Amino acid sequence: MSANLSDTSLRKRNQNESNPRESDSVSKIHNIMQLTDPCHEIKESLLSKSNNEINSRGFLNLALVLLVLSNLRVALNNVITFGILIDPGKWTAILMQNPLYRPTFLLLIALNIFITIALYIEKIVAKKRISEKRANHLIVANIGVILISPIIVNILFECNLLLSSFVCGIYSVVILKLISYHSVNGWCRTAIRYGKPIATFREVKQEYLKIIDTKNLVHYPNNLSVCDIYYFLYAPTLCYQINFPQTPRIRIRFVLTRLIESAVLLQIIVGLIQQWIIPGVMNSLEPFQDMEYSKIISRLLLLAVPNHIIWLIFFYTFFHSFMNLMAEILRFGDRDFYHDWWNSESVDQFWQKWNIPVHKWCVRHVYKPLVYRGYSRFHASCAVFIISAFFHEYIVSIPLKMLEIWSFAGMLGQIPFAIFVSTCLRSNAANVAIWLHLIIGQPLAILMYYHDYYVMHFAK
Ligand SMILES: CC(C)(COP(=O)(O)OP(=O)(O)OC[C@H]1O[C@@H](n2cnc3c(N)ncnc32)[C@H](O)[C@@H]1OP(=O)(O)O)[C@@H](O)C(=O)NCCC(=O)NCCS
C-alpha cells in the first residue's frame, strides 16, 4: 500500500516537472471532485442528543467566570460604598470588652464542675452505692443545671454577645456528649446485669484491632476516669465509646497544615463578615420596617451570596481543618466528619451527610431508641428535628436575650420541606432545591433576628 502511494507521488512529481500547466489543472479537478462529496447525512442536533453525549465543561467554566465577575462587581460596589471595613483589632477589642467577657469565662470554668459531677455519679453507681433510678435522677438534674446555667447568667449579667453565643455552643456540645457518656455507661451496666458481653470489643471495628494492642483495651468500669472523660470531651465526636480507635502517631506536618488553614480561614471569615455581612444587614433594616417587598428581596439576595460563601468557608474550616486538627492531636482515628452533602438529592440525604457527628448522635441516642420502642420512623425523625431545633434556638436566642422562633422554625420546617422535595422533585431539581434552601434560608433568618433585635433595643 505504502509502495503504491510513493509510486503515485513519484509519478505526479515527474509529471509536474515535465508539464506544470497540466498538473495545475489536474489538482484543480481533484479538489473540485472532493468538494462535490455529499456533505449531508441523517444527524441529530447536538442539543437534541442525550445528556451523556454532550460535553458541557465549557458551560461550567462560563458559569464560574460569570459567577466571579458578578460577585467581583458586587464586592467592588461594596468597597466603593463603605470603604475598607476589615479590621482584626476591632474583633479582639469587642471580645475583650471589660467586664462583659467575665460571666462567659466563669461559665466555661463552671462547666468543669458539672463534668466532675457527671463522672462522680457514674463512679458511685458503678460501685452500687446508689441505685440505677437514683443515678438517673441525678444525671437529669445535672444536665438540667448545665442547660439552664447560660440562661440564668445571660439574664442576670450583661454578656458579650459573641462569647455568649460561643459558650452556649460549647454547653450544647457538652450536654450532648454527657448524654452519650451516661447512656453508654448505662448500657454497659445493663449488659453486665444480664451477663452479656460488654460492647468494648464489639464497638472497636475489626480493622482497628490490628493497630490497637488488645491487651490494653479498657473494660467497664475502668473507663470511669478523669483522663477518659476529658479525652472524650475534647475528641471531635459526640458519641462516647469505651476504647476509641486511635492512630499510631501524631503527624506534625498534618497538624501544622490544619492549624495554619484554620487560623487563615478564620481571619477570612471574620474579614468577610466585617466587610460584607454587617453593612448588608444594617442596610436592609429600612425596607424591612417599611415592608417594601421588592427591596427586601433585593437586600436578601445581596446578602445571600456573601453569607453562602462564608458558610462554605466555615464548613471547610470547621469540619475539615479544625476537626482533623483536634483528631490528629488526640490521635483520634475516626475522621468521618462529613460526606458529600453537596450532591444530596433529598433532604434526608443532606442531613445524613452534612454533619456526621450530630447525625450519629441523633441516630444512636434518639432515633434508634425511639424506633426500638415501637415509634414510627417519621415520629422518631420529628423528635430528632425538635431536639435539633431546640439547640439551634438555644445557641441564638440566649445570647440575644430574646425568645424568637426563626431558628427553631427553620429546623422544624425541614420536615415539610423534606416531604415536598421527596414527593415533587427528582435528582437535579431536588439538588437545586436543597442548594436554594441553604442559600436563601440562612440570610433570611439572619435578617429576621437582626430586625427583631433592632426593634427590641433601638426602635425608640
Ligand atoms: C432524623 C435522622 C436521624 C434520620 O436519619 P436517616 O439516616 O435518614 O434515618 P434512616 O431511617 O435511614 O436510618 C437511620 C438508622 O436507623 C436504622 N433503622 C431505621 N429503621 C430501623 C428499624 N426499624 N429498626 C432498627 N434500625 C432501624 C437504620 O438502619 C440506620 O442505621 P445506621 O445509621 O446504623 O445505618 C436524620 O435526618 C438526622 O440526623 N436529622 C437531624 C440532623 C441535624 O439536626 N443536624 C444538625 C446539624 S447542624
The ligand as a Gaussian input file, in Angstrom:
#p B3LYP/6-31G(d) Opt

LIG

0 1
 C      -33.700000      12.124000      61.653000
 C      -32.463000      11.426000      61.150000
 C      -31.681000      10.877000      62.342000
 C      -32.880000      10.288000      60.240000
 O      -31.752000       9.632000      59.772000
 P      -31.806000       8.671000      58.476000
 O      -30.450000       8.173000      58.250000
 O      -32.489000       9.399000      57.383000
 O      -32.770000       7.526000      59.011000
 P      -32.887000       6.027000      58.500000
 O      -34.266000       5.561000      58.798000
 O      -32.409000       5.940000      57.097000
 O      -31.887000       5.154000      59.402000
 C      -31.099000       5.581000      60.468000
 C      -30.552000       4.365000      61.166000
 O      -31.610000       3.715000      61.854000
 C      -31.675000       2.354000      61.444000
 N      -33.087000       1.968000      61.423000
 C      -34.084000       2.523000      60.722000
 N      -35.237000       1.860000      60.977000
 C      -34.937000       0.877000      61.838000
 C      -35.688000      -0.150000      62.469000
 N      -36.992000      -0.300000      62.270000
 N      -35.059000      -0.993000      63.314000
 C      -33.742000      -0.865000      63.532000
 N      -32.959000       0.080000      62.967000
 C      -33.561000       0.930000      62.144000
 C      -31.064000       2.321000      60.058000
 O      -30.563000       1.040000      59.753000
 C      -29.963000       3.340000      60.212000
 O      -28.875000       2.722000      60.875000
 P      -27.349000       3.099000      60.544000
 O      -27.234000       4.596000      60.737000
 O      -26.575000       2.330000      61.525000
 O      -27.168000       2.718000      59.112000
 C      -31.546000      12.409000      60.322000
 O      -32.295000      13.027000      59.343000
 C      -30.889000      13.459000      61.171000
 O      -29.825000      13.237000      61.722000
 N      -31.533000      14.656000      61.287000
 C      -31.115000      15.743000      62.134000
 C      -29.787000      16.267000      61.741000
 C      -29.499000      17.568000      62.427000
 O      -30.280000      18.159000      63.093000
 N      -28.316000      18.043000      62.229000
 C      -27.935000      19.309000      62.750000
 C      -26.685000      19.685000      62.111000
 S      -26.259000      21.333000      62.441000

